[in-house]
Amino acid sequence: MISDSMNAKLLFSAAPLHGSMQSVGDTTSECAHLQEAYDEQHILVQQREIAHLQSVVNEQRCEIDREVALCARLQEAYDEQHILVQQQQELLAEVDQLYKEQAQTAATDAITGLPNHRALMSRLEEELAHCRRADRSCAILFIDIDHFKRVNDTWGHRAGDAILREIGARLCLAQQVRKRVRSAVSVGQGGRHYGHYTHPPNYLSNARSTLRKEDFVGRYGGEEFAIILPNAGLSGARVVAERLRVAVAKQPCFWEAEGGQSAVPISMTVSIGVAVYQLHGVTSEALVESADRAMYRAKQSGRNCVRLAVMEEGEPLQEIQPILDAKQRVHTLEAGIVRALTTAASAHDQGTNAHAHRLVHLAMATAHELGRSEDELHLIRLAALLHDIGKISIPDAILHKPGPLTDEEWAIMRRHPQVSCEILEQAGGIFHLLAHIVVAHHERWDGCGYPNGLAQETIPIGARIISVVDSYDAITSRRVYREPLPIEQAKEELRRCAGSQFDPQVVAAFLRILDEQEQGMLPPESTGPAHFTAAEQEQAAPLAYR
């Protein structure tokens, strides 16, 4: 048992401990209050931070919204600007297209769709400027439809317009061959059909390949057309003109009038005048005037023909007067060229050179008999002397072959007129005029000759004369492949071929010259007559002479 004293001691010692525990409890309570205050303060701080962050987030969200709205407005403005730019580009393209169409319309004939007078003259000026810079030639063809007023008076202006279109198409078929050859006239309200103009498609065959891509076809005005031929000489331009004339005249056209009436055939022809730069003028006005005068000369000659400006009119222009002046026959430079060419021919073949000199007398006498002018006589004299200059390109094995030529050898032989033409054109001056005579001296009156198939009066008169006297001399002269024929047989051969191979008037004039020679009125020519077999006579026929 614990004594009372011990209890007293325990109670006395527990009193301070109770106080200490009470103090600890107070401290704990105070700490709890502090923690509570801290937590409240922390919560307040967090709430303020959250509120601040929320405010910042809201501000940023508003800023983003504003930026999005701004971007949307910018995109909308950009889209509107892009649309405006596209509209402006489309407008500019339309304006550019409209300008081009207006420019094209201003330079295009409304009826034919070809370049009009303004475009033609502009192109001619450009071509002449190029000719001056490059020292080359060009030609202009002036084309007039024959009896065009009759078409308008008989079938009406719609038929006339359709014919203008078709003639234009025929002139430029080489540049744009049409699959369906037909032109309709549809006018009036609702596209009422008043009739159309058509023609057989096979007429195309004669017009193709006549013009080159660089040639320029246009309507000059009224029923007149013009064609500019760059880098073309006199002989080449004449060949083109003749082919175009044939292409127009070869097939009739058929006009189907209103009301389904049967087609009416209308035969159309053209008259063509030819002028060449430098030979007939150096300005566009001079060339057009020369070509126009030549065209009217073709009209006066019966229409449906081709005429050259200077040669046909006999009125040389100032630019070439020194060339053709009878008092200044061949000046020093030209005489030197003639000597050089004849020397070259003689070196290649003395027989060809002697043949050329014999032809000079015969051709001159025939030209005199036909009443040709002094200027033409001078050209014919030179043409007779130089007509076979192209034979310098023929191999000796062919030129002097004792037997008949093969087809291949004949093809080579028949190139010499074109070679002669090229040589003379390169010489320039008066030789340019000679070229169109020389190149045609193997053409035939019936159109079956070579190289261009010219016929009748489209063959230069000088070439027609040389053709006759050349054949006569070939028949009556000794050749490596045969002996000569008697004069009477040669004359009979000329009579037989008059109207087919030869111009009948030239043959008649030449035969009169031969008759005068026989009667002693003119100096005789050496012909070397002899007697031959029928086979030898047949071989010597003009159609086969070399």
ABEGO torsion letter per residue (X at the ends): XBBAAAAAAAAAAAAAAAAAAAAAAAAAAAAAAAAAAAAAAAAAAAAAAAAAAAAAAAAAAAAAAAAAAAAAAAAAAAAAAAAAAAAAAAAAAAAAAAAAAAAAAAABBAAAGBBBAAAAAAAAAAAAAAAAAAGBBBBBBBBBBBGAAAAAAAAEAAAAAAAAAAAAAAAAAAABBBABBBBBBBBEBGGBBAEBBBBBAAAAAAABGABBAABBBBBAEEABBBBBBBGBBAAAAAAAAAAAAAAAAABBBBBBBBGGBBBBBBBBBBBBBBBBBGAAEABAAAAAAAAAAAAAAAAAAGEGBBBBAAAAAGBBBAAAAAAABAABBBBAAAAAAAAAAAAAAAAABAAAAAAAAAAAAAAAAAAAAAGBBAAAAAAAAAAAAAAAAAAAABBAAAAABABBBBAAAAAAAAAAAAAAAAAAAAAEEAAAAAAAAAAAAABBAAGABOAAGBBEAABBAAAAAAAAAAAAAAAABBBAABBBBBAAAAAAAAAAABGAABBAAAAAAAAAAAAAAAAGABBBBBAGBBBBBAAAAAAABAAABX
